[in-house]
Amino acid sequence: MPSLTSLVHRVMPIFAWAPKGYRDMMAKPRYAHLSMKDVRPALYRVGDFAWDELFDINEQINRSARYRKDAPGNDTWGAWGLVDGVRVGDCEDFAVHKLLLAMARGYNRGALRLATCLTERGEPHCVLLVYLSDGDAIIMDNRTEGLWRKSNRSRYTWLAEECPGRAFWWKKLT
């Protein structure tokens, strides 16, 4: 008899279970409002897009903490650590804080998606994507300055992203 996992993958091949750190974060009341469960997909019109404000959000969060990888087996999402009075976090923390700030500034949650990928070195990575009406997305990344279009950032191998309308299922991108 096939396992439940194999049946799910046969029926839902375009979806993946959300990363464990993400699921743990969403279980915390302070992050519950980030859930995609009741969110409808949205896009930003390219001509109406506030590039400067999004650039400021990206740079503000990138400057607000130093990168520090989580200890093995302790992949926590969202909360900054504190080392010698300095905020530290890994890529998921940067992406979540960009999401929080963008939502606080009125950006539509349906167009904002956390996404996972592999870097050019094959390392797991997480960014925030902002979807546009032309089918492309803007990448908000702690590894680079500025904003990049997803279609122009071929050095990443995209794995999965949040899916509007689903709390813990992510859409596979490969």
N, C-alpha and C positions, 0 to 999 in steps of 0.2 A: 504494500500500500504506500502511495507517495506521501511524503511529509507535507505538513501544512505550508512550510516555506516554499517547497517546490510548486505546490498548487498556486500559491499567491504569485510567484514569479511567472507562472504560465498565464495566469489571468491578468496580471498587472505588470507586464514587462517594462513599462516606461516609468515605474515608480520604484523608489528605494526607501527603506526605513530611515528616518532621520538619524543623524549621528547621536551617539549616547550623550555627549556633553550638551547638545542642543535639547534633547528630551529632558535631561536633568534640570537645565536652566528653566525650561518652560513649566516645570513642576513647582517652581518658586513663585509665590504670589506677586513679588515685585516685577516679574517678567511676563506674567500671564497675559497682559495686554498686547504682547507681541505676537501672540498666536495667530496663525493663518487660517484657523478653523472656519471662521465666519467672514473671511475677507474675499472680496470679488477682485478678479484681475483688473489692473488699470495700466494705462500708458501715459507718458508725457509727450505732448506734441513737440516735435523738434524745434519748430520756430518759436514756441512760447516758453522754452526751457530756460530756467534761471541758472545758467552755468556758473556765474560768479558766486552765488550763494552755496551751491553744491561744492564748488571748489573750496570755499571757506570752511564748510563742515568737514571736508576731508582733511584739510591742513590743520584745523583746530584739534581734531582728535589725534592725528599723527604726531603733533607736537606735545600733546598732553601727557604722554606716557612713553616709557622705553620698552622696546621689544624684549621679551623674556619668555622662552619656551616653557610650557608647563612640564612638571616632572612626569616621567613615564608612569602611566596608569592613573594620572590625576588630571585629565583633560577637562577643565572646568571652563564654561563659557560665560561671558558677561562681566563678571566682577574683576576689577583691577586688583592686583596684588600691591603690596607696599614693601619696598626694600630700601632701607636707609632713608626713609621719608620721601622716596620717589615712587610714583605710580609705575607699575610694570604689568605687562600682559602679552599674550600671544595674538596671532592673527584673528582668531575668533573674537577675542575681547575687543580689538580695534573695530572689527566689522559690526559687532553688536552695539558699541557706543556710537558709531556713525548712524546706525539705524535709529537708535533712541533720539539722537539729536535731530535727525531729519524729520522724524515723526513729530517731535516737539515744535519744529518750525513749520509744520503743516503739510509735509509731503504725504502723499497717499500711500498707505501701507501696501496696497495692491500692486504698486509699481516698484516697491522696494523688496528685494529678495536676497537673503543670505545664500551664498553659493560656495561649493567646495570645488577645488581643482588640484592639479599637481603642478608644481613649478617646473622650470626647465631642468632642474636637478632631480625631479621625481619626488619632491617632498610635498606632503599634504599641506594645503593652504586654504584659507577662507577669506572671502571678500564680500562687499556689499555691491549688488547690481541695481541700477535704476533703469527700468525699461522704457524705451521710447517708441513713438508711433511708427517709426520707419523699420521696426523689427529688430533693431540693435539695442544694446544696453550700454550704460556707462559703468565703468569699473571704479569703485572707491576702494583703494588698496593701501595698506600700510607699508608695502615694500617699495612703492614708487611715489614720486611727487606728481602732482597734477591729476587730471582725469583722463581716462582712456576709453575708447570704444572697444567693446568686446570683440567685434569683428576684426579689429586691428591688433589684437593682443594674442597672436598665435603661439607665443611661447608657453602659454598655459594649456594644459589638457583638462578640459572641463568635465567634472564628474556628476554633480547633482546640485539642485537648488530648491529652495522652499517652493511649495505649490499652493497658490491661493485656493481656499476651500478645503484644505486638508491640514489637520493639525500636525501629524507626525509622519506623513508620507512626503518625500521629496521627489521631484521630477528628475529622472536620469538625463544627463546631457551627453552621454557617450553612446 
